[in-house]
């Protein structure tokens, strides 16, 4: 009996090993070990140009998302920029011009090596915190991309390619990509590509994942965390765990401006920090004049642009604070950004007029979807954050001569075949009605 159980156990173990090896074989690289990119030609000025581009896009898309989002918002502009930068490398003509404008990309001779430098820095070893990012291309197994495009993406973005069978094994392909993303993000981003997001016409999926976990330079004491009211509006509040710190031995980079307070909370390692922009509300006492100043500003009163943020930051200085209160929070978000990016100024990439001939030498591809997920957890110890982006590129159905796809309004006729006599005629606008 024991021998039989042992045999079954070994068999199950072997199946597990083979399954894991099969999945890993489909991956472009080991998920936790992203390849290096070529940053030999990067410069401090060039890095700053790419950073400025990313930050401009960050606030552009925030403004667009904020128009329709009444709840929490959280996303990674870097992840979006990385995935779309790889896509941009294959764009031509008006498609490229629109993408360059939306993402504020500098010329490619500046973009490539300096994006590589930022990528490599995120993947650099640091004992104080954990950060990594990885790019990948998932290509239909019988679809040929240009060698120049593949080498450029791998060289400057670390974006290695793997072959999948979207046409024959759509669901298995989706699960492979999702598993890869889950491993890259410590399981924080799951099911990035939802069911139905890929189809038999999918030819290429470009992905980026980014992960960060850091501890505060000065941690909050858990015993000081207590339930407080968090005012969603002046008349609507909720109870939430509020962290508290009396920073008697620390100073923080801080500014008290007309409409807001801005505070920088550093993480161990001194390379990454959190900025908190807080609209001023309530009463404040001016010690010098004895005046009581009442403020009632909200996020709508705070100007948020890349340039404005730089202005705020120039006014910050090391300050001794009497107390810091910050709520604990944890949530995840998901966005489908086709309409958002189109509204920002790049509709052509999503249309039949898209030109990604730099990828395959033809104009057969267009972006079907840009999917983004993000996760964040802030507590007394520090912060864990992850995000992933997938750019799904499909074959234009008009390019497939033998495919008939009645997925839009049509007219139908019932006739006598020999004479052509029309017996019935109809128009279908909504087949569910």
The 8 nearest C-alpha neighbors of each residue, nearest first, counted from 0:
[[1, 3, 2, 4, 5, 6, 7, 8],
 [2, 0, 4, 3, 5, 6, 7, 8],
 [1, 3, 5, 0, 4, 6, 7, 8],
 [2, 4, 6, 0, 1, 5, 7, 8],
 [5, 3, 1, 7, 6, 2, 8, 0],
 [4, 6, 8, 2, 3, 7, 1, 9],
 [5, 7, 3, 9, 8, 4, 2, 10],
 [8, 6, 10, 4, 5, 9, 11, 3],
 [7, 9, 5, 11, 6, 10, 4, 12],
 [10, 8, 12, 6, 11, 7, 13, 5],
 [11, 9, 7, 13, 12, 8, 6, 14],
 [12, 10, 14, 8, 13, 9, 7, 15],
 [11, 13, 9, 15, 10, 14, 8, 16],
 [12, 14, 16, 10, 15, 11, 17, 9],
 [15, 13, 11, 17, 12, 16, 18, 10],
 [16, 14, 12, 18, 13, 17, 19, 11],
 [15, 17, 13, 19, 14, 18, 20, 12],
 [16, 18, 20, 14, 15, 19, 21, 13],
 [19, 17, 21, 15, 20, 16, 14, 22],
 [20, 18, 16, 22, 21, 17, 23, 15],
 [21, 19, 23, 17, 18, 22, 24, 16],
 [20, 22, 24, 18, 19, 23, 17, 25],
 [23, 21, 19, 25, 24, 20, 18, 26],
 [24, 22, 20, 26, 25, 21, 19, 29],
 [23, 25, 21, 22, 26, 20, 27, 19],
 [24, 26, 22, 23, 161, 27, 21, 162],
 [25, 27, 23, 28, 24, 161, 22, 29],
 [26, 28, 161, 160, 159, 25, 135, 29],
 [29, 27, 26, 30, 33, 32, 159, 34],
 [28, 30, 32, 31, 26, 33, 27, 23],
 [31, 29, 183, 32, 28, 182, 179, 33],
 [30, 32, 183, 29, 33, 182, 131, 133],
 [33, 31, 29, 30, 34, 28, 133, 131],
 [32, 34, 133, 31, 30, 35, 28, 29],
 [35, 33, 157, 32, 36, 28, 133, 158],
 [34, 36, 157, 119, 33, 37, 115, 154],
 [35, 37, 155, 157, 115, 154, 156, 38],
 [36, 38, 155, 154, 39, 115, 112, 35],
 [39, 37, 112, 116, 115, 41, 40, 36],
 [40, 38, 41, 37, 112, 116, 42, 115],
 [39, 41, 38, 112, 42, 113, 37, 109],
 [42, 40, 113, 112, 38, 39, 45, 116],
 [43, 41, 45, 44, 46, 40, 113, 112],
 [42, 44, 46, 45, 47, 41, 113, 48],
 [43, 45, 47, 42, 46, 48, 41, 49],
 [46, 44, 42, 48, 47, 43, 113, 109],
 [45, 47, 113, 43, 49, 48, 44, 42],
 [46, 48, 50, 44, 45, 49, 51, 43],
 [49, 47, 45, 51, 46, 50, 52, 44],
 [48, 50, 52, 46, 51, 47, 53, 110],
 [49, 51, 47, 53, 52, 48, 54, 46],
 [52, 50, 54, 48, 49, 53, 47, 55],
 [53, 51, 103, 49, 55, 50, 54, 104],
 [52, 54, 50, 56, 51, 55, 57, 49],
 [53, 55, 57, 51, 56, 52, 305, 50],
 [56, 54, 305, 52, 57, 53, 58, 51],
 [55, 57, 59, 53, 54, 102, 58, 60],
 [58, 56, 54, 76, 55, 59, 60, 53],
 [57, 59, 61, 60, 304, 56, 55, 62],
 [60, 58, 56, 62, 61, 57, 55, 63],
 [59, 61, 63, 62, 58, 57, 64, 56],
 [62, 60, 58, 64, 63, 59, 65, 57],
 [61, 63, 65, 59, 60, 64, 58, 66],
 [62, 64, 60, 61, 65, 66, 59, 339],
 [65, 63, 61, 66, 62, 67, 68, 60],
 [64, 66, 68, 62, 67, 63, 61, 69],
 [67, 65, 64, 63, 68, 62, 69, 61],
 [66, 68, 65, 64, 69, 63, 70, 62],
 [69, 67, 65, 70, 64, 66, 72, 71],
 [68, 70, 67, 71, 65, 66, 72, 64],
 [71, 69, 68, 72, 65, 67, 73, 231],
 [70, 72, 73, 69, 68, 332, 330, 331],
 [73, 71, 70, 74, 332, 68, 65, 64],
 [72, 74, 332, 373, 71, 75, 331, 374],
 [73, 75, 373, 76, 72, 386, 372, 332],
 [76, 74, 78, 77, 386, 79, 373, 73],
 [77, 75, 79, 57, 78, 80, 74, 53],
 [76, 78, 80, 75, 79, 81, 53, 57],
 [79, 77, 81, 75, 76, 80, 207, 388],
 [78, 80, 76, 82, 77, 81, 388, 83],
 [79, 81, 77, 83, 78, 82, 84, 76],
 [80, 82, 84, 78, 79, 83, 77, 85],
 [83, 81, 79, 207, 85, 84, 80, 206],
 [82, 84, 86, 80, 85, 81, 87, 79],
 [85, 83, 87, 81, 86, 82, 80, 88],
 [86, 84, 88, 83, 87, 82, 152, 81],
 [85, 87, 83, 84, 88, 89, 82, 90],
 [88, 86, 84, 90, 89, 85, 83, 95],
 [89, 87, 85, 86, 90, 84, 357, 148],
 [88, 90, 357, 358, 355, 87, 86, 356],
 [91, 89, 355, 95, 87, 357, 88, 354],
 [90, 92, 95, 354, 94, 355, 357, 356],
 [93, 91, 94, 95, 96, 354, 90, 97],
 [92, 94, 96, 95, 97, 91, 347, 354],
 [93, 95, 348, 97, 92, 347, 96, 91],
 [96, 94, 90, 91, 98, 93, 92, 97],
 [97, 95, 93, 99, 98, 94, 100, 92],
 [96, 98, 345, 100, 94, 99, 95, 344],
 [97, 99, 95, 101, 100, 96, 345, 102],
 [100, 98, 104, 96, 102, 103, 97, 101],
 [99, 101, 103, 97, 98, 102, 96, 104],
 [102, 100, 98, 103, 99, 344, 343, 97],
 [101, 103, 104, 99, 56, 100, 98, 52],
 [104, 102, 52, 100, 99, 101, 105, 56],
 [103, 105, 99, 102, 52, 106, 110, 100],
 [106, 104, 110, 109, 107, 103, 49, 48],
 [107, 105, 109, 108, 110, 104, 111, 99],
 [106, 108, 110, 109, 111, 105, 104, 88],
 [107, 109, 106, 110, 111, 112, 105, 113],
 [110, 108, 107, 106, 111, 45, 105, 113],
 [109, 111, 107, 113, 105, 114, 108, 106],
 [110, 112, 114, 155, 113, 107, 109, 108],
 [113, 111, 38, 115, 41, 114, 40, 110],
 [114, 112, 41, 116, 46, 115, 111, 110],
 [113, 115, 117, 111, 116, 112, 110, 118],
 [114, 116, 112, 118, 38, 113, 155, 36],
 [115, 117, 113, 38, 119, 114, 118, 120],
 [118, 116, 120, 114, 115, 119, 121, 113],
 [119, 117, 115, 121, 116, 120, 114, 122],
 [120, 118, 122, 116, 121, 117, 115, 123],
 [119, 121, 123, 117, 122, 118, 116, 115],
 [122, 120, 118, 131, 119, 123, 130, 117],
 [123, 121, 131, 119, 120, 130, 132, 118],
 [124, 122, 120, 121, 119, 125, 131, 130],
 [123, 125, 122, 126, 129, 130, 121, 120],
 [126, 124, 127, 128, 123, 129, 268, 130],
 [125, 127, 128, 124, 129, 268, 267, 123],
 [128, 126, 268, 267, 125, 213, 129, 214],
 [129, 127, 213, 126, 212, 125, 130, 268],
 [130, 128, 212, 211, 213, 125, 131, 127],
 [131, 129, 211, 210, 121, 122, 212, 128],
 [132, 130, 122, 121, 210, 209, 211, 133],
 [131, 133, 209, 208, 122, 210, 121, 118],
 [132, 134, 33, 208, 207, 209, 135, 131],
 [133, 135, 207, 158, 206, 157, 208, 156],
 [134, 136, 158, 159, 206, 205, 160, 137],
 [137, 135, 160, 205, 204, 159, 158, 138],
 [136, 138, 204, 161, 203, 160, 162, 205],
 [139, 137, 203, 162, 202, 140, 163, 161],
 [140, 138, 202, 163, 142, 164, 141, 162],
 [139, 141, 162, 163, 164, 142, 138, 165],
 [140, 142, 139, 143, 164, 138, 162, 163],
 [143, 141, 139, 140, 144, 202, 138, 359],
 [142, 144, 359, 141, 145, 140, 139, 138],
 [143, 145, 359, 358, 146, 142, 149, 148],
 [146, 144, 359, 148, 147, 358, 149, 143],
 [145, 147, 149, 148, 150, 144, 151, 358],
 [146, 148, 150, 145, 149, 151, 358, 357],
 [147, 149, 151, 145, 146, 150, 358, 152],
 [150, 148, 146, 152, 151, 147, 153, 145],
 [149, 151, 153, 147, 148, 152, 154, 146],
 [152, 150, 154, 148, 153, 149, 155, 147],
 [153, 151, 156, 149, 158, 150, 154, 155],
 [152, 154, 158, 157, 150, 159, 151, 156],
 [155, 153, 151, 36, 152, 37, 150, 157],
 [154, 156, 36, 115, 37, 111, 152, 153],
 [157, 155, 158, 152, 153, 36, 115, 154],
 [158, 156, 153, 36, 34, 154, 35, 155],
 [159, 157, 153, 135, 134, 156, 152, 136],
 [158, 160, 153, 135, 27, 157, 136, 161],
 [161, 159, 136, 27, 137, 135, 158, 162],
 [160, 162, 27, 137, 138, 26, 136, 25],
 [163, 161, 140, 138, 139, 137, 160, 164],
 [164, 162, 139, 140, 172, 138, 165, 137],
 [165, 163, 168, 139, 166, 167, 140, 172],
 [164, 166, 169, 168, 199, 167, 139, 172],
 [167, 165, 199, 164, 169, 168, 200, 198],
 [166, 168, 164, 165, 169, 199, 170, 171],
 [169, 167, 164, 171, 165, 170, 166, 172],
 [168, 170, 165, 172, 171, 166, 167, 198],
 [171, 169, 173, 172, 168, 174, 194, 165],
 [170, 172, 174, 168, 173, 169, 175, 165],
 [173, 171, 175, 169, 170, 174, 163, 165],
 [174, 172, 170, 176, 171, 175, 177, 169],
 [173, 175, 177, 171, 172, 176, 178, 170],
 [176, 174, 172, 178, 173, 177, 171, 179],
 [175, 177, 179, 173, 178, 174, 180, 172],
 [176, 178, 174, 180, 179, 190, 175, 191],
 [179, 177, 181, 175, 180, 176, 174, 182],
 [178, 180, 176, 182, 177, 181, 30, 175],
 [181, 179, 183, 177, 182, 178, 184, 176],
 [182, 180, 186, 178, 184, 188, 179, 183],
 [181, 183, 179, 185, 180, 184, 186, 30],
 [182, 184, 180, 30, 181, 31, 185, 179],
 [185, 183, 181, 210, 186, 182, 187, 385],
 [184, 186, 182, 187, 183, 181, 210, 188],
 [187, 185, 181, 184, 188, 182, 189, 183],
 [188, 186, 185, 184, 189, 385, 374, 181],
 [189, 187, 181, 186, 184, 191, 386, 372],
 [188, 190, 181, 191, 187, 186, 177, 180],
 [189, 191, 192, 177, 193, 188, 174, 181],
 [192, 190, 189, 177, 193, 188, 372, 371],
 [191, 193, 190, 196, 177, 173, 194, 370],
 [194, 192, 196, 190, 191, 195, 173, 197],
 [193, 195, 196, 192, 197, 170, 173, 190],
 [194, 196, 197, 193, 198, 192, 170, 169],
 [195, 197, 194, 193, 192, 198, 368, 391],
 [198, 196, 195, 201, 169, 173, 199, 165],
 [197, 199, 200, 201, 169, 165, 166, 196],
 [198, 200, 166, 201, 165, 169, 167, 197],
 [201, 199, 394, 393, 198, 202, 166, 165],
 [202, 200, 393, 198, 199, 392, 203, 165],
 [201, 203, 139, 393, 138, 392, 200, 394],
 [202, 204, 138, 392, 137, 201, 391, 139],
 [205, 203, 391, 137, 390, 392, 136, 389],
 [206, 204, 136, 390, 389, 135, 82, 137],
 [207, 205, 389, 135, 388, 134, 82, 390],
 [206, 208, 134, 388, 82, 387, 133, 78],
 [207, 209, 387, 133, 132, 386, 78, 180],
 [208, 210, 132, 386, 385, 131, 387, 78],
 [209, 211, 385, 184, 131, 130, 384, 132],
 [212, 210, 130, 384, 129, 383, 385, 213],
 [213, 211, 383, 129, 382, 128, 384, 130],
 [214, 212, 128, 382, 381, 266, 129, 383],
 [215, 213, 381, 266, 380, 267, 382, 216],
 [214, 216, 266, 381, 218, 217, 267, 265],
 [215, 217, 267, 266, 265, 218, 214, 264],
 [218, 216, 215, 219, 265, 266, 249, 214],
 [219, 217, 215, 380, 379, 216, 220, 381],
 [218, 220, 379, 244, 221, 243, 380, 242],
 [219, 221, 222, 223, 379, 218, 224, 244],
 [222, 220, 223, 224, 379, 219, 242, 243],
 [221, 223, 220, 224, 225, 219, 242, 243],
 [224, 222, 221, 220, 243, 225, 242, 244],
 [225, 223, 242, 221, 241, 222, 243, 240],
 [226, 224, 240, 241, 223, 227, 242, 239],
 [225, 227, 240, 239, 241, 238, 228, 224],
 [228, 226, 238, 239, 241, 240, 225, 229],
 [229, 227, 238, 237, 236, 230, 239, 226],
 [228, 230, 237, 236, 238, 231, 227, 239],
 [231, 229, 236, 232, 235, 228, 233, 237],
 [230, 232, 236, 235, 229, 233, 237, 234],
 [231, 233, 235, 230, 234, 236, 229, 297],
 [234, 232, 235, 230, 231, 236, 295, 280],
 [233, 235, 232, 236, 230, 231, 237, 229],
 [236, 234, 232, 231, 233, 230, 237, 229],
 [237, 235, 230, 229, 231, 228, 232, 234],
 [238, 236, 229, 228, 239, 230, 235, 231],
 [237, 239, 228, 227, 226, 229, 236, 240],
 [238, 240, 226, 227, 241, 228, 237, 229],
 [241, 239, 226, 225, 327, 326, 224, 227],
 [242, 240, 326, 224, 225, 325, 227, 226],
 [243, 241, 224, 325, 324, 326, 327, 223],
 [242, 244, 324, 323, 223, 224, 219, 241],
 [245, 243, 323, 322, 219, 246, 324, 242],
 [244, 246, 322, 247, 321, 323, 243, 320],
 [247, 245, 249, 248, 244, 322, 320, 321],
 [246, 248, 245, 249, 321, 319, 320, 250],
 [249, 247, 246, 250, 319, 245, 217, 320],
 [250, 248, 246, 247, 251, 319, 217, 320],
 [249, 251, 319, 318, 317, 320, 252, 248],
 [250, 252, 317, 318, 253, 263, 319, 249],
 [251, 253, 317, 316, 263, 315, 318, 262],
 [254, 252, 262, 315, 316, 261, 251, 318],
 [253, 255, 315, 261, 260, 256, 314, 316],
 [256, 254, 260, 259, 261, 253, 257, 315],
 [257, 255, 259, 258, 260, 254, 261, 311],
 [256, 258, 259, 255, 279, 260, 294, 278],
 [259, 257, 279, 256, 278, 296, 301, 260],
 [260, 258, 278, 279, 256, 277, 257, 255],
 [259, 261, 255, 277, 254, 256, 276, 278],
 [262, 260, 276, 254, 275, 253, 277, 259],
 [261, 263, 253, 275, 274, 252, 264, 260],
 [262, 264, 274, 252, 273, 265, 253, 275],
 [265, 263, 273, 272, 274, 262, 266, 251],
 [266, 264, 272, 216, 215, 263, 273, 271],
 [267, 265, 215, 216, 272, 214, 271, 213],
 [266, 268, 216, 127, 269, 215, 214, 265],
 [267, 269, 127, 270, 266, 128, 271, 125],
 [268, 270, 267, 271, 266, 265, 272, 216],
 [271, 269, 268, 272, 266, 267, 265, 128],
 [270, 272, 266, 269, 265, 273, 268, 267],
 [273, 271, 265, 266, 264, 263, 274, 270],
 [272, 274, 264, 263, 265, 275, 271, 266],
 [273, 275, 263, 262, 264, 276, 272, 261],
 [274, 276, 262, 261, 277, 263, 273, 264],
 [277, 275, 261, 260, 274, 259, 278, 262],
 [276, 278, 260, 259, 275, 261, 279, 298],
 [279, 277, 259, 297, 296, 258, 298, 280],
 [280, 278, 259, 296, 258, 294, 277, 295],
 [281, 279, 295, 294, 296, 278, 282, 293],
 [280, 282, 294, 293, 295, 283, 279, 292],
 [283, 281, 293, 292, 294, 291, 284, 280],
 [284, 282, 292, 291, 293, 285, 281, 294],
 [283, 285, 291, 290, 286, 292, 289, 282],
 [284, 286, 290, 289, 287, 288, 291, 283],
 [285, 287, 289, 288, 284, 290, 291, 283],
 [288, 286, 285, 289, 290, 284, 291, 283],
 [289, 287, 290, 285, 286, 284, 291, 292],
 [290, 288, 286, 285, 287, 291, 284, 292],
 [289, 291, 288, 285, 284, 292, 286, 287],
 [290, 292, 284, 283, 285, 282, 293, 289],
 [293, 291, 283, 282, 290, 284, 294, 285],
 [292, 294, 282, 281, 283, 291, 295, 280],
 [295, 293, 280, 281, 279, 296, 282, 292],
 [294, 296, 280, 281, 279, 297, 293, 278],
 [295, 297, 278, 279, 280, 300, 294, 258],
 [298, 296, 299, 278, 300, 295, 301, 279],
 [297, 299, 301, 300, 278, 296, 277, 302],
 [298, 300, 297, 301, 302, 296, 278, 303],
 [299, 301, 298, 297, 296, 302, 258, 278],
 [302, 300, 298, 299, 303, 258, 278, 297],
 [301, 303, 300, 304, 307, 299, 298, 308],
 [304, 302, 307, 301, 58, 308, 305, 62],
 [305, 303, 307, 306, 58, 308, 302, 55],
 [304, 306, 55, 308, 307, 54, 309, 58],
 [305, 307, 309, 304, 308, 310, 55, 303],
 [308, 306, 310, 304, 309, 305, 303, 311],
 [307, 309, 311, 305, 310, 306, 304, 312],
 [308, 310, 312, 306, 307, 311, 313, 305],
 [311, 309, 307, 308, 313, 312, 306, 314],
 [312, 310, 308, 309, 314, 313, 307, 315],
 [311, 313, 309, 315, 314, 310, 308, 254],
 [312, 314, 310, 311, 315, 309, 316, 308],
 [315, 313, 312, 311, 254, 316, 310, 253],
 [314, 316, 254, 253, 312, 313, 252, 311],
 [317, 315, 252, 253, 318, 254, 314, 251],
 [316, 318, 252, 251, 250, 253, 319, 315],
 [319, 317, 250, 251, 253, 316, 252, 320],
 [318, 320, 250, 251, 321, 249, 317, 246],
 [321, 319, 322, 318, 246, 250, 323, 251],
 [320, 322, 245, 319, 246, 323, 247, 244],
 [323, 321, 245, 320, 244, 246, 324, 243],
 [324, 322, 244, 243, 325, 245, 321, 320],
 [325, 323, 243, 242, 241, 244, 322, 326],
 [324, 326, 242, 241, 323, 327, 243, 244],
 [327, 325, 241, 242, 240, 328, 324, 239],
 [326, 328, 378, 377, 240, 241, 242, 325],
 [329, 327, 377, 376, 326, 330, 378, 375],
 [328, 330, 376, 375, 377, 327, 331, 374],
 [331, 329, 375, 374, 376, 328, 332, 71],
 [330, 332, 374, 373, 375, 333, 329, 372],
 [333, 331, 373, 372, 73, 374, 334, 330],
 [332, 334, 372, 371, 373, 331, 335, 370],
 [335, 333, 371, 336, 370, 372, 332, 369],
 [334, 336, 370, 369, 337, 371, 368, 333],
 [335, 337, 339, 369, 338, 334, 340, 370],
 [336, 338, 340, 339, 368, 369, 335, 341],
 [337, 339, 341, 336, 340, 342, 335, 346],
 [340, 338, 336, 342, 341, 337, 343, 63],
 [339, 341, 343, 342, 337, 338, 336, 345],
 [342, 340, 346, 345, 338, 344, 343, 339],
 [341, 343, 339, 344, 340, 338, 345, 346],
 [344, 342, 340, 341, 101, 339, 345, 63],
 [343, 345, 341, 342, 101, 97, 346, 340],
 [344, 346, 97, 341, 98, 347, 340, 348],
 [347, 345, 341, 348, 349, 344, 350, 342],
 [346, 348, 350, 353, 349, 94, 345, 352],
 [347, 349, 353, 94, 346, 350, 366, 365],
 [350, 348, 366, 347, 346, 365, 367, 353],
 [351, 349, 347, 352, 353, 348, 365, 346],
 [350, 352, 353, 395, 365, 349, 347, 348],
 [353, 351, 350, 347, 354, 348, 365, 349],
 [354, 352, 348, 347, 365, 350, 351, 94],
 [355, 353, 362, 91, 356, 90, 94, 352],
 [354, 356, 90, 89, 357, 358, 362, 91],
 [355, 357, 360, 361, 362, 358, 359, 354],
 [356, 358, 89, 355, 90, 360, 359, 91],
 [359, 357, 89, 356, 144, 145, 148, 355],
 [358, 360, 144, 145, 356, 361, 357, 143],
 [361, 359, 356, 357, 358, 145, 362, 144],
 [362, 360, 356, 363, 359, 355, 357, 364],
 [361, 363, 356, 354, 355, 364, 353, 360],
 [362, 364, 361, 395, 394, 398, 365, 355],
 [365, 363, 394, 393, 362, 395, 355, 392],
 [364, 366, 353, 392, 349, 393, 348, 367],
 [367, 365, 392, 349, 368, 348, 391, 393],
 [366, 368, 392, 391, 393, 349, 365, 369],
 [369, 367, 391, 366, 337, 390, 370, 335],
 [368, 370, 390, 336, 389, 337, 335, 391],
 [371, 369, 335, 389, 388, 334, 368, 336],
 [370, 372, 388, 334, 333, 387, 335, 389],
 [371, 373, 333, 386, 387, 332, 334, 191],
 [372, 374, 386, 332, 74, 331, 385, 73],
 [373, 375, 331, 385, 384, 330, 386, 332],
 [376, 374, 384, 329, 383, 330, 331, 385],
 [375, 377, 329, 383, 382, 328, 384, 378],
 [378, 376, 382, 328, 327, 381, 329, 375],
 [377, 379, 327, 380, 381, 382, 376, 328],
 [380, 378, 219, 381, 218, 221, 220, 242],
 [379, 381, 218, 214, 378, 215, 219, 382],
 [382, 380, 214, 215, 378, 213, 379, 377],
 [381, 383, 377, 213, 376, 212, 214, 384],
 [382, 384, 212, 376, 375, 211, 213, 377],
 [385, 383, 375, 211, 374, 210, 376, 212],
 [386, 384, 210, 374, 209, 373, 184, 211],
 [385, 387, 373, 209, 372, 208, 75, 374],
 [386, 388, 208, 207, 372, 371, 78, 209],
 [387, 389, 371, 207, 206, 370, 79, 78],
 [388, 390, 206, 370, 205, 369, 391, 204],
 [389, 391, 369, 205, 204, 368, 392, 206],
 [392, 390, 204, 368, 367, 366, 389, 203],
 [393, 391, 366, 203, 367, 365, 204, 201],
 [394, 392, 201, 200, 202, 364, 365, 367],
 [393, 395, 364, 200, 363, 396, 201, 202],
 [396, 394, 397, 363, 398, 364, 393, 351],
 [395, 397, 398, 399, 394, 402, 200, 404],
 [398, 396, 395, 399, 400, 402, 351, 394],
 [397, 399, 396, 395, 400, 363, 394, 402],
 [400, 398, 396, 397, 401, 402, 395, 394],
 [399, 401, 402, 398, 397, 396, 403, 395],
 [402, 400, 399, 403, 398, 397, 396, 404],
 [401, 403, 399, 400, 404, 396, 397, 398],
 [404, 402, 405, 401, 400, 396, 399, 406],
 [403, 405, 406, 402, 396, 407, 397, 401],
 [406, 404, 407, 403, 409, 408, 402, 427],
 [405, 407, 404, 408, 409, 403, 430, 428],
 [406, 408, 405, 409, 428, 404, 427, 429],
 [409, 407, 428, 427, 406, 410, 429, 426],
 [408, 410, 427, 426, 407, 411, 428, 405],
 [411, 409, 426, 425, 427, 412, 408, 424],
 [412, 410, 425, 424, 426, 409, 413, 427],
 [413, 411, 424, 423, 414, 425, 421, 410],
 [414, 412, 423, 422, 421, 424, 411, 415],
 [415, 413, 421, 422, 420, 419, 416, 412],
 [416, 414, 420, 419, 418, 417, 421, 422],
 [415, 417, 419, 418, 414, 420, 413, 421],
 [418, 416, 415, 419, 420, 414, 421, 413],
 [419, 417, 420, 415, 416, 414, 421, 422],
 [420, 418, 415, 416, 414, 417, 421, 422],
 [419, 421, 415, 414, 418, 422, 416, 417],
 [422, 420, 414, 423, 413, 419, 415, 412],
 [421, 423, 414, 413, 420, 415, 424, 412],
 [422, 424, 413, 412, 421, 414, 425, 411],
 [425, 423, 412, 411, 413, 422, 421, 426],
 [424, 426, 411, 410, 412, 427, 423, 409],
 [427, 425, 410, 409, 411, 428, 424, 408],
 [428, 426, 409, 408, 429, 410, 430, 425],
 [427, 429, 408, 426, 430, 409, 407, 410],
 [428, 430, 431, 427, 432, 408, 407, 426],
 [429, 431, 432, 427, 428, 408, 407, 426],
 [432, 430, 429, 428, 427, 408, 406, 407],
 [431, 430, 429, 428, 427, 426, 408, 425]]
